[in-house]
């Protein structure tokens, strides 16, 4: 991916993010406001995810990563408190 103004996300990366979020292609399409066919085209490499959809997908990935980190920190804190 490049800077926020010209964000582009490769097909394998779209699929990796979608799976990490635990979403079906239909669900990701709904969240990004695109057609399922668009997500399929991204993941197959026919098209690249770019522009507003790429920025939204990157933000979803960041939010997910932050939530996972917070969860891991809670687990460690709970273990330390025991």
C-alpha positions in Angstrom: 0.0 0.0 0.0 1.2 3.5 -0.7 0.4 6.8 1.1 -3.1 7.7 2.1 -3.8 9.9 -1.0 -3.0 7.1 -3.5 -3.8 4.0 -1.4 -3.8 0.8 -3.3 -4.2 -2.7 -1.8 -3.3 -5.9 -3.6 -5.7 -8.8 -4.0 -4.0 -11.1 -1.6 -3.9 -8.3 1.0 -7.6 -7.6 0.6 -8.3 -11.3 1.2 -6.0 -11.4 4.2 -7.6 -8.4 5.8 -11.1 -9.7 5.0 -10.3 -13.1 6.6 -8.7 -11.4 9.6 -11.8 -9.4 10.1 -13.9 -12.7 9.9 -16.0 -11.4 7.1 -17.5 -13.0 4.0 -17.0 -11.2 0.7 -20.6 -10.0 0.8 -20.1 -8.5 4.3 -16.9 -6.7 3.3 -18.6 -5.3 0.2 -21.5 -4.0 2.4 -19.0 -2.3 4.8 -17.1 -0.7 2.0 -20.2 0.3 -0.1 -19.2 -1.7 -3.1 -20.6 -4.7 -5.0 -19.6 -8.3 -4.1 -18.3 -8.6 -7.6 -15.9 -5.7 -6.9 -14.4 -7.6 -3.9 -14.1 -10.7 -5.9 -12.3 -8.8 -8.7 -9.9 -7.3 -6.1 -9.2 -10.6 -4.5 -8.6 -12.4 -7.8 -6.2 -9.7 -8.9 -8.4 -8.5 -11.8 -8.6 -5.0 -10.2 -6.8 -3.3 -7.3 -8.6 -1.9 -4.3 -7.8 1.8 -4.4 -9.1 5.3 -3.5 -11.8 5.7 -0.8 -12.4 1.9 -0.6 -8.7 1.2 0.0 -8.6 3.9 2.7 -11.7 2.5 4.4 -10.3 -1.0 4.2 -7.0 0.1 5.7 -8.9 1.8 8.5 -10.9 -1.3 9.2 -7.6 -3.3 9.4 -6.0 -0.7 11.8 -9.1 -0.8 14.0 -9.0 -4.6 14.1 -5.3 -4.6 14.9 -5.8 -2.2 17.7 -8.6 -4.3 19.1 -6.5 -7.4 18.9 -3.6 -5.7 20.7 -5.9 -4.4 23.5 -7.3 -7.9 23.9 -3.8 -9.4 24.2 -2.9 -6.7 26.8 -5.9 -7.5 28.9 -5.0 -11.2 28.8 -1.5 -10.4 30.0 -2.7 -8.1 32.7 -5.2 -10.7 33.9 -2.5 -13.3 34.0 -0.2 -11.0 35.9 -2.9 -10.2 38.4 -3.5 -13.9 39.1 
